[in-house]
Amino acid sequence: MAPPSAPSRVALVAGATGLVGRELLRGLLADDAMAAVHALARRDIGVQHPKLAVHLVDFAALPALPAVDEAYLALGTTIKVAGSQSAFRAVDFDANLAAARAARAAGATRLGLVSAMGADAKSAIFYNRVKGELEDALAPLGFDALVIARPSFLAGDREALGQPVRGGETLALRVSQWLRPVIPANLRTIAAKDVAAALLREVPRANGKKILLSGAMQR
């Protein structure tokens, strides 16, 4: 029997303190094929691992990054937390796009994005419009694979991560529990770990642009 191949892939994660980002980080660190994981963060993420290197950065002025093969973007906030539409856009659009460009410059050929259900650059809803504009801005960067996850409301323990609870997510979870059999799959609340698992599965093997809808990520 041939010996197992040595770990060879190197990944980058932006947003590892969020619900999906933390699950992405866990999955990457547990992957035997992963040689190293670089996490971009504005503050200490509270995780230590032999494979992990945490880079405390200003996303408005990112430094040159170590060589990477693939990148995952999970930066996100809400207008309520950010304080204004412009502050929201600075995180959900500007910071994610900056991280994608930096990853591409560092050699990444594959990119996974945590977007949102309803993302559309032409949407009348500001939140959905920004998400759609980001998706469109990533397309021309030259990645061999661009995998976009569009989850519905996320289920996960934000309090455990030191994040404010989002009322819409709490309400959506209760409604999904009560009415799950009659709610369309793409509208049901989805566990953050299911979103992360879908991206970790698809990014290494996808070709071109692929969109993962919420219902498909729950199967």
LUMZAVO-181210 format. One record per residue (C-alpha): x, y, z; residue number from 1. Coordinates in steps of 0.02 Angstrom, whole numbers, padded with zeros to 5 digits. Example, Ala and Ser with C-alpha at 12.3 -4.5 7.8 and 13.67 -1.06 7.14 Angstrom:
<nodes>
      xx      yy      zz   nr
   00615  -00225   00390    1
   00684  -00053   00357    2
</nodes>
This chain:
<nodes>
      xx      yy      zz   nr
   00000   00000   00000    1
   00066   00171  -00048    2
   00102   00289   00097    3
  -00019   00434   00118    4
   00031   00591   00024    5
   00102   00735   00124    6
  -00010   00885   00158    7
   00010   01006   00015    8
  -00132   01134   00011    9
  -00125   01304   00093   10
  -00283   01403   00128   11
  -00329   01578   00183   12
  -00484   01626   00284   13
  -00551   01801   00309   14
  -00685   01814   00442   15
  -00638   01667   00553   16
  -00726   01741   00705   17
  -00900   01730   00628   18
  -01025   01587   00628   19
  -00976   01516   00459   20
  -00797   01576   00466   21
  -00762   01483   00627   22
  -00833   01323   00551   23
  -00727   01349   00395   24
  -00573   01367   00503   25
  -00613   01209   00600   26
  -00638   01109   00442   27
  -00478   01170   00361   28
  -00373   01134   00515   29
  -00446   00959   00526   30
  -00410   00922   00342   31
  -00260   00805   00326   32
  -00225   00875   00153   33
  -00202   01051   00222   34
  -00022   01099   00260   35
  -00058   01273   00328   36
  -00202   01393   00358   37
  -00184   01582   00363   38
  -00320   01681   00450   39
  -00342   01867   00419   40
  -00422   01956   00565   41
  -00437   02127   00645   42
  -00416   02054   00819   43
  -00354   01895   00900   44
  -00467   01750   00855   45
  -00431   01647   01010   46
  -00377   01490   00916   47
  -00208   01406   00917   48
  -00155   01261   00807   49
   00009   01199   00732   50
  -00057   01231   00557   51
  -00129   01403   00594   52
  -00050   01573   00567   53
  -00156   01723   00619   54
  -00121   01889   00534   55
  -00191   02043   00622   56
  -00225   02164   00481   57
  -00311   02321   00424   58
  -00420   02265   00278   59
  -00407   02439   00204   60
  -00219   02417   00185   61
  -00179   02232   00174   62
   00005   02182   00165   63
   00074   02054   00043   64
   00017   01881   00097   65
   00107   01713   00103   66
   00078   01597  -00045   67
  -00092   01511  -00038   68
  -00191   01393  -00149   69
  -00369   01434  -00100   70
  -00461   01567  -00001   71
  -00625   01581   00094   72
  -00716   01745   00126   73
  -00835   01751   00274   74
  -00825   01933   00328   75
  -00994   02008   00368   76
  -01091   02121   00484   77
  -01262   02205   00494   78
  -01308   02387   00470   79
  -01364   02391   00653   80
  -01195   02331   00715   81
  -01095   02431   00588   82
  -01192   02590   00625   83
  -01222   02650   00447   84
  -01239   02589   00269   85
  -01065   02652   00227   86
  -00989   02560   00375   87
  -01083   02402   00326   88
  -01018   02416   00148   89
  -00840   02439   00211   90
  -00848   02265   00288   91
  -00962   02165   00175   92
  -00898   02234   00011   93
  -00732   02325   00031   94
  -00647   02209   00155   95
  -00701   02050   00066   96
  -00646   02117  -00103   97
  -00478   02173  -00032   98
  -00450   02000   00043   99
  -00495   01917  -00123  100
  -00373   02027  -00219  101
  -00236   01995  -00093  102
  -00267   01807  -00100  103
  -00262   01810  -00290  104
  -00097   01906  -00285  105
  -00031   01772  -00166  106
  -00069   01636  -00293  107
  -00242   01577  -00243  108
  -00335   01499  -00389  109
  -00492   01448  -00294  110
  -00610   01557  -00194  111
  -00760   01523  -00083  112
  -00878   01662  -00030  113
  -01013   01668   00104  114
  -01144   01778   00021  115
  -01331   01781   00060  116
  -01498   01724  -00006  117
  -01566   01858  -00122  118
  -01397   01931  -00168  119
  -01425   02038  -00323  120
  -01329   02191  -00381  121
  -01493   02263  -00447  122
  -01594   02233  -00289  123
  -01691   02376  -00211  124
  -01641   02307  -00040  125
  -01474   02381   00012  126
  -01411   02224   00101  127
  -01448   02111  -00048  128
  -01378   02239  -00170  129
  -01210   02249  -00081  130
  -01198   02059  -00075  131
  -01236   02050  -00261  132
  -01112   02187  -00303  133
  -00976   02090  -00212  134
  -01017   01931  -00308  135
  -01003   02028  -00471  136
  -00840   02110  -00418  137
  -00757   01943  -00381  138
  -00799   01865  -00549  139
  -00666   01957  -00653  140
  -00521   01926  -00532  141
  -00464   01770  -00626  142
  -00498   01629  -00504  143
  -00511   01457  -00585  144
  -00654   01419  -00466  145
  -00772   01540  -00380  146
  -00897   01455  -00265  147
  -01032   01566  -00192  148
  -01139   01506  -00047  149
  -01306   01595  -00029  150
  -01376   01537   00138  151
  -01543   01583   00212  152
  -01547   01639   00395  153
  -01404   01558   00490  154
  -01422   01449   00644  155
  -01279   01453   00767  156
  -01224   01516   00938  157
  -01172   01697   00909  158
  -01164   01730   01096  159
  -01028   01598   01115  160
  -00926   01695   00987  161
  -00952   01859   01077  162
  -01068   01925   00941  163
  -01237   02011   00961  164
  -01384   01898   00930  165
  -01478   01941   00769  166
  -01664   01951   00799  167
  -01707   01901   00621  168
  -01607   01740   00637  169
  -01689   01696   00802  170
  -01864   01723   00732  171
  -01823   01628   00572  172
  -01759   01480   00674  173
  -01920   01471   00774  174
  -02028   01483   00619  175
  -01923   01349   00532  176
  -01943   01233   00680  177
  -02132   01256   00683  178
  -02166   01253   00496  179
  -02018   01161   00423  180
  -02120   01036   00319  181
  -02207   01175   00223  182
  -02065   01300   00206  183
  -01970   01292   00040  184
  -01796   01220   00064  185
  -01707   01380   00011  186
  -01800   01481   00143  187
  -01770   01367   00292  188
  -01644   01417   00424  189
  -01477   01333   00391  190
  -01341   01283   00514  191
  -01178   01379   00492  192
  -01084   01213   00492  193
  -01184   01156   00339  194
  -01135   01312   00243  195
  -00952   01287   00288  196
  -00958   01103   00243  197
  -01030   01142   00072  198
  -00893   01268   00033  199
  -00756   01153   00096  200
  -00823   01015  -00013  201
  -00848   01117  -00172  202
  -00705   01242  -00177  203
  -00565   01113  -00205  204
  -00658   01026  -00347  205
  -00763   01159  -00435  206
  -00728   01231  -00606  207
  -00781   01407  -00649  208
  -00920   01494  -00553  209
  -01039   01391  -00447  210
  -01181   01454  -00338  211
  -01239   01350  -00190  212
  -01418   01386  -00138  213
  -01473   01361   00041  214
  -01583   01210   00010  215
  -01447   01115  -00082  216
  -01323   01147   00058  217
  -01439   01060   00182  218
  -01452   00897   00087  219
</nodes>
